[in-house]
Amino acid sequence: MDIKEIIKYWVSLAEYDLASAKSMHSAGIYINLGNTCFQLIEKLLVGYYWKIVQDEPPFDYNLSILSRELSLKDKLTAEQKDFLDSLEPFSRRSRNPEAQPSSLTKEKSLEIIAGTEDLYKKILQLINQD
């Protein structure tokens, strides 16, 4: 697979996860919504990593590490930086009950989706820049 195909693959996975998160919200299923949003941003960052570095990213897809290696935070608004940081507790590594944010409500899940969509659009814009 060439690099453009790899990037397209990661973007398509993120796109699917965004649709899944919206469906979860519509169905009132909030428990995995934060993790799905974390994963979709993670997938976009992997695609962006392939674009910038043109190599496999570190195996531990940590949002902080990926964004630092890509100098991503220099390209984000203050709100986007804060939102990116707020997704970390939803990672796979934090799935134990004590590490998870308190139960998601309909309102909180809507905020997470809105923040995720904003970040999704920004990262996608960066991926699509020549």
N, CA, C and O of each residue as an XYZ file, in Angstrom:
520
protein
N       0.847     -1.177      0.000
C       0.000      0.000      0.000
C       0.895      1.243      0.000
O       1.871      1.306      0.748
N       0.564      2.226     -0.836
C       1.343      3.460     -0.787
C       0.810      4.367      0.324
O      -0.244      4.098      0.901
N       1.532      5.421      0.613
C       1.204      6.275      1.755
C      -0.184      6.910      1.613
O      -0.912      7.008      2.601
N      -0.558      7.334      0.427
C      -1.889      7.925      0.227
C      -2.991      6.924      0.551
O      -4.014      7.294      1.129
N      -2.794      5.673      0.189
C      -3.785      4.640      0.499
C      -3.842      4.371      2.006
O      -4.918      4.141      2.559
N      -2.693      4.400      2.659
C      -2.647      4.195      4.109
C      -3.400      5.320      4.816
O      -4.192      5.071      5.725
N      -3.149      6.553      4.393
C      -3.835      7.708      4.995
C      -5.340      7.597      4.767
O      -6.132      7.821      5.682
N      -5.723      7.254      3.557
C      -7.146      7.100      3.229
C      -7.790      6.023      4.111
O      -8.923      6.178      4.565
N      -7.068      4.951      4.343
C      -7.559      3.874      5.213
C      -7.853      4.397      6.621
O      -8.930      4.148      7.163
N      -6.895      5.122      7.215
C      -7.075      5.631      8.577
C      -8.198      6.658      8.642
O      -8.967      6.677      9.603
N      -8.295      7.505      7.635
C      -9.372      8.500      7.602
C     -10.731      7.809      7.488
O     -11.688      8.223      8.144
N     -10.827      6.777      6.679
C     -12.107      6.073      6.531
C     -12.527      5.399      7.842
O     -13.715      5.361      8.164
N     -11.575      4.875      8.587
C     -11.898      4.281      9.893
C     -12.411      5.353     10.862
O     -13.367      5.125     11.604
N     -11.772      6.508     10.844
C     -12.198      7.614     11.716
C     -13.595      8.094     11.334
O     -14.419      8.383     12.202
N     -13.849      8.173     10.055
C     -15.160      8.586      9.559
C     -16.247      7.617     10.047
O     -17.325      8.037     10.469
N     -15.949      6.338      9.981
C     -16.886      5.319     10.460
C     -17.139      5.483     11.967
O     -18.277      5.383     12.426
N     -16.070      5.734     12.725
C     -16.222      5.911     14.174
C     -17.048      7.150     14.510
O     -17.809      7.138     15.478
N     -16.907      8.220     13.723
C     -17.707      9.418     13.962
C     -19.190      9.112     13.749
O     -20.035      9.519     14.546
N     -19.495      8.404     12.684
C     -20.886      7.997     12.444
C     -21.385      7.095     13.582
O     -22.535      7.207     14.007
N     -20.526      6.216     14.063
C     -20.896      5.326     15.181
C     -21.182      6.118     16.445
O     -22.158      5.842     17.142
N     -20.346      7.095     16.747
C     -20.543      7.917     17.949
C     -21.868      8.678     17.866
O     -22.601      8.773     18.851
N     -22.163      9.211     16.700
C     -23.438      9.924     16.530
C     -24.618      8.977     16.691
O     -25.634      9.342     17.282
N     -24.489      7.763     16.168
C     -25.554      6.765     16.312
C     -25.740      6.372     17.769
O     -26.868      6.221     18.239
N     -24.625      6.204     18.485
C     -24.712      5.874     19.916
C     -25.464      6.963     20.662
O     -26.340      6.687     21.481
N     -25.103      8.222     20.359
C     -25.770      9.336     21.030
C     -27.270      9.326     20.728
O     -28.092      9.469     21.633
N     -27.615      9.156     19.469
C     -29.037      9.144     19.071
C     -29.802      8.016     19.753
O     -30.979      8.169     20.082
N     -29.137      6.890     19.962
C     -29.784      5.735     20.583
C     -29.743      5.787     22.115
O     -30.291      4.910     22.783
N     -29.094      6.818     22.669
C     -29.004      6.930     24.126
C     -27.971      6.006     24.736
O     -28.044      5.689     25.923
N     -27.010      5.569     23.939
C     -25.937      4.691     24.414
C     -24.698      5.548     24.616
O     -24.016      5.898     23.653
N     -24.407      5.884     25.863
C     -23.336      6.833     26.151
C     -22.066      6.186     26.701
O     -21.002      6.804     26.692
N     -22.171      4.955     27.174
C     -21.068      4.344     27.911
C     -19.776      4.215     27.087
O     -18.691      4.418     27.632
N     -19.860      3.891     25.816
C     -18.665      3.735     24.985
C     -18.415      4.915     24.058
O     -17.474      4.892     23.263
N     -19.242      5.938     24.152
C     -19.135      7.064     23.240
C     -17.796      7.785     23.382
O     -17.170      8.125     22.378
N     -17.354      8.020     24.606
C     -16.075      8.704     24.822
C     -14.911      7.932     24.242
O     -14.017      8.514     23.627
N     -14.916      6.614     24.434
C     -13.844      5.783     23.885
C     -13.866      5.786     22.363
O     -12.810      5.807     21.730
N     -15.048      5.767     21.772
C     -15.157      5.806     20.311
C     -14.603      7.126     19.776
O     -13.899      7.140     18.767
N     -14.915      8.225     20.441
C     -14.396      9.531     20.014
C     -12.881      9.597     20.189
O     -12.180     10.142     19.337
N     -12.377      9.045     21.286
C     -10.926      8.970     21.477
C     -10.293      8.212     20.317
O      -9.308      8.663     19.733
N     -10.868      7.053     19.987
C     -10.297      6.213     18.932
C     -10.336      6.890     17.566
O      -9.405      6.741     16.775
N     -11.398      7.628     17.284
C     -11.461      8.248     15.959
C     -10.433      9.364     15.819
O      -9.864      9.542     14.743
N     -10.187     10.114     16.883
C      -9.141     11.137     16.830
C      -7.774     10.460     16.744
O      -6.890     10.928     16.026
N      -7.605      9.377     17.465
C      -6.378      8.593     17.404
C      -6.108      8.126     15.965
O      -4.981      8.225     15.479
N      -7.132      7.625     15.299
C      -6.984      7.138     13.921
C      -6.628      8.268     12.957
O      -5.800      8.091     12.063
N      -7.254      9.423     13.141
C      -6.901     10.566     12.297
C      -5.455     10.996     12.532
O      -4.746     11.337     11.585
N      -5.019     10.979     13.788
C      -3.630     11.342     14.085
C      -2.655     10.343     13.475
O      -1.567     10.723     13.041
N      -3.033      9.083     13.438
C      -2.182      8.082     12.786
C      -2.085      8.402     11.292
O      -0.998      8.350     10.715
N      -3.212      8.730     10.670
C      -3.186      9.123      9.263
C      -2.336     10.361      9.032
O      -1.571     10.427      8.069
N      -2.471     11.337      9.912
C      -1.669     12.563      9.798
C      -0.183     12.256     10.014
O       0.681     12.839      9.358
N       0.099     11.347     10.930
C       1.480     10.935     11.179
C       2.088     10.353      9.898
O       3.214     10.679      9.524
N       1.310      9.478      9.231
C       1.794      8.901      7.979
C       2.071      9.994      6.944
O       3.035      9.906      6.183
N       1.221     11.025      6.921
C       1.439     12.107      5.954
C       2.721     12.875      6.267
O       3.506     13.155      5.361
N       2.941     13.216      7.519
C       4.072     14.054      7.913
C       5.381     13.263      7.974
O       6.388     13.682      7.403
N       5.367     12.127      8.662
C       6.588     11.359      8.912
C       6.836     10.321      7.806
O       7.974      9.927      7.553
N       5.761      9.895      7.163
C       5.802      8.877      6.113
C       6.411      7.565      6.605
O       7.209      6.915      5.929
N       5.991      7.218      7.813
C       6.433      5.971      8.425
C       5.410      5.568      9.476
O       4.524      6.346      9.830
N       5.541      4.350      9.967
C       4.653      3.808     11.004
C       4.802      4.637     12.279
O       5.925      4.895     12.714
N       3.693      5.058     12.884
C       3.779      5.793     14.153
C       4.151      4.860     15.298
O       4.118      3.639     15.147
N       4.505      5.433     16.439
C       4.777      4.589     17.610
C       3.574      3.689     17.897
O       2.429      4.104     17.719
N       3.831      2.477     18.335
C       2.751      1.516     18.549
C       1.743      1.993     19.590
O       0.542      1.776     19.427
N       2.209      2.635     20.647
C       1.318      3.136     21.687
C       0.694      4.428     21.191
O       1.266      5.507     21.348
N      -0.477      4.312     20.595
C      -1.137      5.479     20.013
C      -1.679      6.400     21.106
O      -2.885      6.454     21.347
N      -0.792      7.104     21.746
C      -1.139      8.049     22.796
C      -1.351      9.413     22.141
O      -0.474      9.894     21.424
N      -2.500     10.037     22.377
C      -2.804     11.310     21.724
C      -1.768     12.383     22.043
O      -1.390     13.163     21.168
N      -1.313     12.425     23.280
C      -0.320     13.433     23.665
C       0.999     13.229     22.931
O       1.607     14.185     22.449
N       1.433     11.983     22.853
C       2.695     11.683     22.170
C       2.574     11.983     20.679
O       3.444     12.640     20.106
N       1.514     11.510     20.054
C       1.334     11.751     18.624
C       1.237     13.246     18.322
O       1.873     13.732     17.386
N       0.450     13.972     19.102
C       0.297     15.405     18.829
C       1.601     16.156     19.044
O       1.895     17.107     18.319
N       2.389     15.740     20.033
C       3.690     16.380     20.277
C       4.649     16.087     19.120
O       5.324     16.994     18.632
N       4.713     14.839     18.683
C       5.610     14.479     17.582
C       5.226     15.156     16.271
O       6.070     15.342     15.395
N       3.963     15.520     16.138
C       3.485     16.172     14.914
C       3.420     17.696     15.047
O       3.005     18.386     14.116
N       3.834     18.217     16.210
C       3.697     19.656     16.503
C       2.256     20.112     16.256
O       2.012     21.227     15.796
N       1.320     19.234     16.569
C      -0.086     19.501     16.291
C      -0.637     20.648     17.132
O      -1.420     21.459     16.638
N      -0.237     20.721     18.384
C      -0.824     21.728     19.264
C      -0.512     23.150     18.808
O      -1.212     24.091     19.180
N       0.543     23.306     17.998
C       0.844     24.624     17.425
C      -0.188     25.019     16.376
O      -0.287     26.189     16.006
N      -0.946     24.052     15.903
C      -1.907     24.281     14.814
C      -3.355     24.323     15.309
O      -4.279     24.518     14.520
N      -3.546     24.140     16.610
C      -4.894     24.074     17.176
C      -5.239     25.327     17.972
O      -4.356     26.032     18.460
N      -6.530     25.591     18.094
C      -6.987     26.662     18.977
C      -6.837     26.195     20.427
O      -6.616     25.010     20.677
N      -6.954     27.100     21.358
C      -6.881     26.748     22.780
C      -7.980     25.749     23.143
O      -7.745     24.816     23.911
N      -9.167     25.944     22.594
C     -10.287     25.040     22.873
C     -10.011     23.642     22.324
O     -10.313     22.642     22.974
N      -9.439     23.580     21.130
C      -9.125     22.276     20.532
C      -8.041     21.557     21.330
O      -8.107     20.340     21.504
N      -7.046     22.297     21.816
C      -5.990     21.692     22.649
C      -6.588     21.114     23.924
O      -6.286     19.986     24.313
N      -7.448     21.913     24.572
C      -8.084     21.448     25.805
C      -8.945     20.215     25.550
O      -8.946     19.270     26.338
N      -9.671     20.239     24.444
C     -10.523     19.094     24.134
C      -9.694     17.850     23.866
O     -10.035     16.763     24.331
N      -8.608     18.002     23.119
C      -7.722     16.869     22.842
C      -7.241     16.249     24.156
O      -7.244     15.028     24.310
N      -6.834     17.088     25.090
C      -6.388     16.594     26.400
C      -7.524     15.902     27.162
O      -7.297     14.938     27.893
N      -8.736     16.405     26.983
C      -9.875     15.839     27.721
C     -10.262     14.444     27.230
O     -10.986     13.727     27.921
N      -9.791     14.054     26.052
C     -10.109     12.722     25.529
C      -9.250     11.613     26.131
O      -9.654     10.450     26.112
N      -8.084     11.942     26.660
C      -7.166     10.916     27.188
C      -7.810      9.945     28.173
O      -7.548      8.745     28.089
N      -8.646     10.417     29.108
C      -9.248      9.454     30.047
C     -10.116      8.390     29.397
O     -10.437      7.382     30.027
N     -10.500      8.604     28.139
C     -11.340      7.630     27.443
C     -10.531      6.581     26.686
O     -11.103      5.755     25.973
N      -9.220      6.606     26.832
C      -8.384      5.663     26.087
C      -8.552      4.237     26.598
O      -9.074      4.008     27.689
N      -8.099      3.287     25.789
C      -8.132      1.872     26.188
C      -7.387      1.656     27.496
O      -7.796      0.843     28.325
N      -6.297      2.384     27.674
C      -5.452      2.194     28.852
C      -6.184      2.607     30.131
O      -5.770      2.245     31.233
N      -7.265      3.361     29.979
C      -7.976      3.873     31.155
C      -9.363      3.273     31.295
O     -10.280      3.942     31.772
N      -9.527      2.058     30.898
C     -10.868      1.469     30.911
C     -11.330      0.997     32.282
O     -12.498      0.647     32.446
N     -10.435      0.980     33.273
C     -10.929      0.546     34.576
C     -11.857      1.622     35.137
O     -11.676      2.805     34.849
N     -12.838      1.227     35.926
C     -13.876      2.158     36.383
C     -13.345      3.399     37.108
O     -13.910      4.482     36.957
N     -12.274      3.260     37.890
C     -11.761      4.419     38.623
C     -11.146      5.470     37.699
O     -11.136      6.657     38.025
N     -10.633      5.032     36.545
C      -9.972      5.965     35.633
C     -10.939      6.637     34.666
O     -10.600      7.650     34.053
N     -12.124      6.089     34.527
C     -13.088      6.649     33.585
C     -13.730      7.910     34.135
O     -13.956      8.030     35.340
N     -14.024      8.851     33.242
C     -14.796     10.012     33.670
C     -16.148      9.554     34.198
O     -16.604      8.454     33.886
N     -16.782     10.396     34.995
C     -18.086     10.011     35.538
C     -19.047      9.697     34.393
O     -18.807     10.064     33.243
N     -20.105      9.032     34.720
C     -21.069      8.595     33.703
C     -21.425      9.736     32.761
O     -21.633     10.876     33.178
N     -21.488      9.398     31.495
C     -21.832     10.400     30.494
C     -23.339     10.597     30.445
O     -24.111      9.639     30.473
N     -23.730     11.832     30.374
C     -25.133     12.171     30.202
C     -25.373     12.491     28.738
O     -24.430     12.568     27.950
N     -26.609     12.674     28.381
C     -26.963     13.052     27.021
C     -26.267     14.366     26.656
O     -25.719     14.500     25.561
N     -26.291     15.324     27.571
C     -25.702     16.636     27.317
C     -24.178     16.548     27.178
O     -23.598     17.149     26.274
N     -23.538     15.799     28.074
C     -22.082     15.655     28.026
C     -21.659     14.906     26.765
O     -20.655     15.255     26.143
N     -22.411     13.886     26.387
C     -22.048     13.150     25.172
C     -22.184     14.047     23.944
O     -21.404     13.923     23.000
N     -23.156     14.940     23.945
C     -23.310     15.881     22.832
C     -22.119     16.842     22.766
O     -21.646     17.176     21.680
N     -21.637     17.285     23.936
C     -20.436     18.138     23.986
C     -19.219     17.393     23.439
O     -18.409     17.966     22.711
N     -19.099     16.126     23.791
C     -17.968     15.322     23.312
C     -18.037     15.157     21.800
O     -17.019     15.261     21.115
N     -19.217     14.904     21.284
C     -19.361     14.763     19.832
C     -19.032     16.082     19.132
O     -18.339     16.085     18.115
N     -19.520     17.192     19.665
C     -19.247     18.500     19.045
C     -17.748     18.797     19.040
O     -17.203     19.239     18.028
N     -17.084     18.555     20.169
C     -15.641     18.777     20.246
C     -14.873     17.850     19.326
O     -13.887     18.245     18.703
N     -15.335     16.616     19.247
C     -14.696     15.632     18.371
C     -14.852     16.031     16.909
O     -13.899     15.948     16.134
N     -16.041     16.459     16.536
C     -16.268     16.881     15.145
C     -15.387     18.070     14.778
O     -14.840     18.125     13.677
N     -15.251     19.015     15.695
C     -14.409     20.181     15.445
C     -12.954     19.761     15.237
O     -12.302     20.210     14.294
N     -12.458     18.910     16.107
C     -11.087     18.416     16.006
C     -10.909     17.544     14.759
O      -9.880     17.614     14.087
N     -11.905     16.737     14.461
C     -11.908     15.890     13.265
C     -11.727     16.755     12.011
O     -10.889     16.463     11.157
N     -12.521     17.815     11.917
C     -12.439     18.706     10.746
C     -11.072     19.359     10.639
O     -10.521     19.484      9.546
N     -10.522     19.778     11.782
C      -9.214     20.438     11.767
C      -8.113     19.482     11.315
O      -7.292     19.837     10.469
N      -8.093     18.278     11.872
C      -7.059     17.309     11.516
C      -7.221     16.872     10.063
O      -6.233     16.703      9.348
N      -8.458     16.690      9.630
C      -8.720     16.334      8.240
C      -8.226     17.442      7.301
O      -7.662     17.163      6.243
N      -8.440     18.683      7.695
C      -7.941     19.815      6.908
C      -6.415     19.744      6.788
O      -5.867     19.971      5.710
N      -5.730     19.432      7.888
C      -4.283     19.319      7.875
C      -3.831     18.149      6.984
O      -2.841     18.258      6.261
N      -4.548     17.060      7.046
C      -4.220     15.899      6.213
C      -4.356     16.251      4.723
O      -3.547     15.827      3.897
N      -5.382     17.024      4.404
C      -5.667     17.327      3.003
C      -4.861     18.492      2.439
O      -4.920     18.760      1.238
N      -4.109     19.189      3.291
C      -3.258     20.274      2.787
C      -2.099     19.687      1.986
O      -1.564     18.626      2.311
N      -1.732     20.408      0.935
C      -0.580     19.959      0.132
C       0.702     20.546      0.626
O       1.763     20.272      0.065
